[in-house]
Each structure stands twice: as C-alpha cells, then as structure tokens.
Amino acid sequence: MNYFLETGDSMFEKVLAAKERLKGFANVTPVMTSRTVNRLVGAEVYFKCENLQRVGAFKFRGAFNSISQLSKAEKARGVITYSSGNHAQAIALVGQMLNVQTTIVMPNNAPTTKRAATEAYGATIVEYDPVKADREDIAKELETMNDYTMIPPFDHVDVIAGQGTAALEMFEEIGKLDMLLVPCGGGGLLSGSAIAAKDMSPNCRIIGIEPELADDATKSFKTKRLHRVKNPPTIADGTRTPSLGQITFPLVLKYVDDMITVSEEAIIEAVKFLFSRMKLVVEPSGALGLAALLSRKVIPEGRIGIILSGGNIDSATMTTILNS
C-alpha cells in the first residue's frame, strides 16, 4: 500500500493510535519557554523537550510504536536497523523492554555516548566504515540471512506515526501555533509532526530545518526531485542521512510549508545558548530550530513551536562547542 497517498485523516489516525500505544511507556516531555528567547526574537516561543525523552531523543516514540505491533513470531526472530545513534538506542531499549533481539548496523564514527548506550541496552552492533560501505545494503543482507524484521530509522509508516506524537502532545498542551520548526534528517519527525500539526492547528506553518552542509531535503523540497548528500561533514550527526525516504519525501512535499538551512556556526551558538541560558543539554541536531530563529533564517511571527529533538551529545563535542 502507498501509505503516503493516504488522506491526512488516515495518517493522523495512525498518530492518534500511536499515542494510545505509547501511554505508560514514553515520557510526556515538558514544553518550556524562555523570556530571553522571546525578547531576542520578538515572539512567543515554546520548546518541546524531546531531549528529555527516553534514550534522550524522540526516536523512542517511533521505535516503540513499530516493534510493539509486531507479531509474536516476528518478535521471536528479532529486528534489525541501521543508525548512527538515536534510533539505534531506541530500538535497543525497546528490544530490551519487549524481550526482542536487536541488531544495529552502526558507523565506526558514531558518537561514543550513543554507541555505549546502544550496547548497554543489549543490542548486537555490526560496525561499518561509511566511506567504504552502505549501511542499508549491509542491513538488508543481514535481514535476509537471519529473517529479521527491518525497522528503518525514518522511512516506515509506524515510525512516522510514533514520531508525530511529539507534536501532537505539544498542541494538546499549548493549543494552536502560528509556526512549528522541526529538525530534518530523514524526515520521519518532520513528516509526522506536520501530519499532527495540520489537523491540530491547520493554519500553522511547518518549517523543516537542516544544516547547510546536509541540505538534501531542502534541495528535494525546492526542486520536487529527490536529492542525496552522502556523508555530509556537519556537526549535527543526526541529520547525516543521505536523503529523504520513499515515504517521507511525498509526505514532506504534501504537509510541510517550507525548508531552510542553517550554518554550522548558528547550530553551535544555539547549543551554547540552550546550555547556558535554559540549562538544557541539546545535541546539535536537536538545536536546529533555535539556530534558525537566532540567526534570523526564519522570521518569527506570533506563537512559535520548536521541537528539541534530542540531547545525546558526548562530552568531547560539548566541550569543543562550549569553548568555541
């Protein structure tokens, strides 16, 4: 079935169903404000703190929503995925919770904190060199060889629906917004959030934010043709996916209003601001929305929501950022 051709209502119903499935398992993360941010940008800004989600990122939502729906036989055979970190941790933790064997194809340059947490949750890690090999090819080969079930990091309807629950919670708590800024890697969080937003706050403008060095989704959005950027050298490691997916690309085109990019310098300044002024530990990928506001790449209007997508940053990277 071509899920991306479904009506907005049926996709939104999947987000609502995911919310029910996640009750008692996912954290209902707080929405925070900052008078300093409001003063600096001249608008009301609300931060959905998915850095305080289980495993430190929104990825837990999609992982649980997907694995919890597998049949008993599928769970017994185990699941596989490929990820540089946050999705890896989420799949590993959900596997531990539901007694499902997990295998993760992970690059050899993945952040140390993310790899350590993934191993601690009991996952088997298959390491690869991203310069020499393709993670999806490795994962598909192992999937076939071992009869695993693939739970990809973003291009999966149940993953997308799970991710959309973050925005759903935000709208339920604070009401309508004029604008929602969402980080974009593979587009799972962005498309899920946009689906939720268009039902909960129809006039809200949904804007996806990417690093300038990893601008595949922005190029794809502007040209209506899928672009790829392989191994982009951005500090925002969660956005290093080469392209949007076969499901997320059409959803982004349908539900997202605009895509913009931000510089590495703007990302670093946003991480520093969140740490020093709001006392929040947010990884570079998670700080993209604030980076867009503070650097004026997005001109604020009215009530603005920002999803802080994750907080998994290793000490060496944070030290470098804070000392820059």
N, C-alpha and C positions, 0 to 999 in steps of 0.2 A: 504493500500500500504506500502511496506517496503522501506521507503524513503532512508534508509541507504544503500540500494543496488543500488540506482540510480547512474548514471555516475557522474563523477566530474563536467562535464559541466552543467548538470541539477541542481545540488546543487549550483554551482557557479551562475547560472542564478537566483536562488532564492535570493542570496546575492545581486546581482545587482538590482533586483526588490525591495528588502528591502531598498536599498539606495535611490531609487526614492521615495518610500513611506515616508521615514524619512525626506526628504528635507523640510526645514522650520519648523521642529518640534524638531529634535535632534540637539545638538551642534556639529559642526565640530571641534573637540577638537584639541588643538595645539600639535605639535611634538617639543619636547625640547631636547637640548643637554647640556652636561656638560664637559668642558675641564678637570676638575678634575677627573671625572669618566674615560674619555678617557685615561688620563695619568696613572691612577691606574691600569686599566685592559689592556692597550696596544691595544686598538681597537677603532673604531668609534661607539659610542652608541647613539641610538635615542629612546626617551621616548614618547610613545603615551599616552597623559594625560587624560585618561578617568575618573580620579578623578575630572575633570572639566566638566564632562558631566552633564546633567540634573539629579537631585536627587543624584549627586555625584558619579555616577557609570555607567559602560557600560550597566547595566541591562535595562535602559530606552529604548535602541535600540530594544531589543527583545520583551519587553512588548508592545511598540507601534506597532511594525510590526505585532504582533499577534492580539491584540484587534481591531486594525483599519480594519482588514479584516473580522471581524465577521458580520453576517447578522443583520439586524435591529431587528429581533425577538430575536436573541442571546444577543444582547446588552441590550435589554429591560429586559431580565431575569437576567442579571448580571453575573459576573465572580468570580471565587474563585481560590485561590492558597495557597501554603504553603511556608514560607520563614522566615529566621532569620533576614532579614533586607533589603538588597539592592533590591532584586526582589520585596519584599513587597512594598517598597516605589515607585518603578517604576510602578507596577500595580495600586497602589492607585492614583498616579499622572495622569497616562493615563486615568484611570476611571473618574477622575475629569474633565480632558480636553474633553473627549468624552461623558460625561454625562452617564456613565455606573456604576452601583452599584458594589462595590468591597468588597469581604470578604477575610480576610487573616488569615490563621492558623499560629500562631506565638509562639515560645517557650517562657516560662516565664523568660529565661535568655538572651533574645535578647538584644543587645546593646541599651541603653536608647535613644540615639540620633536617631537610626533607627526606634524604635517604635514610638517616639514622632512625627517624620516626617510623618510616615505612617498614624497616627491618624489625623494629621493636614491636610492631603490630603483627608480626609473624608472616609477612609476605616473602615469597621467593623472588629475588631480584635477578633479572637477566640483564647484564650490563652491555652497552654497545658504544661504539665511537660514532657520534653524529656526523662527523666529517666523512666517514667511510661507509656507513650503513644507514638504511632506512628503518625506523622503528616500527612502522606499520607492517612492513614486509616480514620482519622478524616475528612480530606478534601473530600475524596471520599463519605463518608456518607452524608456530607452536600451537596455535588454536586447532589447526587441522590434525597435527600429530597427536595431540592429547585429548581431543574432543572437549576442549574448554568452551565456555561461553564468553564471547568478547563483549566487554563493557567499555567502549571508547570514551575518551575524555570529554567529548562535546557533541559529536555527530550521532546522537541517539535520542529518540523521542522521550524516553523516560528520564534520561539525564537532563534534557532541556526542561521538562516539566518540573523536575525537582529543583533545578536552579531558579526557576521562575517564582518559587515560593518565597524567596528573599524579598523581592519587590512586592509581592502580594502582602506579606506581613507589614511592610513599610506603609503601604497605602491604607491598610486596615488600622494602623496605629495613628497616622497623622493626617489622613484624608488626601484630598486632591493636591497635585503638584502642577506647576507650570512647565517644569523641565526635570528630566532624570538623566544623570550622567553615569554611564556604565562602562567599566573596563572591557576591552575586547581582545581575546586571544583567538580561540577557535569559534567563538560566537555562541556558545551554549548559554552562558549567563546573560549575554546581551539579548538574544532572541527570546529566552524565557522571560526575562524582565519586561521586554517590550510587549509580549503577549499579555502579561498580567496588567501592565500599565494601561494598555489601550482599552481594557474592559473596566478597570477601576477608576481611571482618570482619563477619559477619551481625548481631552484637549492637551494632555501633557506631551511635550516634545521629547522624544527619546534620542539621545545622542551617544553614540559609541565613541570611546576614546582609545587611541592606540599610540605607541611610541612612533616617532618619525622614522626610526630605524627598522620598525616592524610594521610597515603600513600596508600590508597586503589586503586587509579587509577594507580599508579606506579606498584604495585603488579599485577594488572589486565593486564597492558601493557606487563610486562615482562613474565607472565605465559600464556597469551592469555585466561585467565579464570577470570570471574568477581569476585572480592573480595569486602568485606564490612568491614568498620571500623566504629562502632557505637559510636556516641558522642565523637569524639577524643578531648582531652584536649588542643588543640592548641590555641595560641593567635590569629591565623588567622581565625576568626569566619566564614568568607565567604567560607572556604574550609571544613566545618564540615559535608557536605553531606556524607552519608554513603557509596555511591558508584556511579560509572558512571551509565548512564541510558541505556535502551534497544536500543535507537537510538544513543546516544553519544558514547557508548563503541565501536561499529563497526566503527564509523567514526574516532575515535581516532586511532584505530588499522590500518585503511587504510591510513590516511593522516599525522599522527604525526610520527616524526623520533625517538624521544627518550623522556623518562620521567625521572626526577631526583627529589630528595628530599633535603630540607634544614632544618637546625636546628632552634629551637626557638631563639637561640642567634643570628643567622645570620639574621633572619627576623627582630628582634628588631634593630640590627645595621643598616639595610637597611632603616627602617622607620626613625631612627635618622639622617642618612646621608641625606635623601631626605629633611627632615625638615630643618636641619642646613645648608646644603651646596647648595641645589637647591631651598629652600624656598617653598617646596611643602608639603602639608598635604596629606599623603597617608596612608590608613589603612593597617594593617599587610598583609592581603590577597593580596592587590594591589602591595606590595613591594617584592613579591616572586622572580621575575625575577632579580632584582638588588641584592637581597640576594644571589642568585645562582652565580652571577658574582663576587661579592666582596668576597665571601667565597671560590671561585675557584672550586665550584662544577661543573661549566661549564667553560671550557677553551675557551676563546674568539678567534674568527677568523674573520677578515675583518669587514664588516658593520653589526652591531647587532641592532635589534629592540627589545624593551621591552614594553609590554603593562602594564601601571599602571592602574589596573582595577577599583580602587575606592578610595575615600577619606573620607568615613564615619567612623570616629573614635571618640568615646566620650572623653571628657576632662580628665576623670579619667584614662582611658587607656593610653592616650598620655602622661599624667603627669608621670605615672609609667614608661613608656618607656624612656622618656627623662631623668628621674632621675636614670635610671639603670646604 
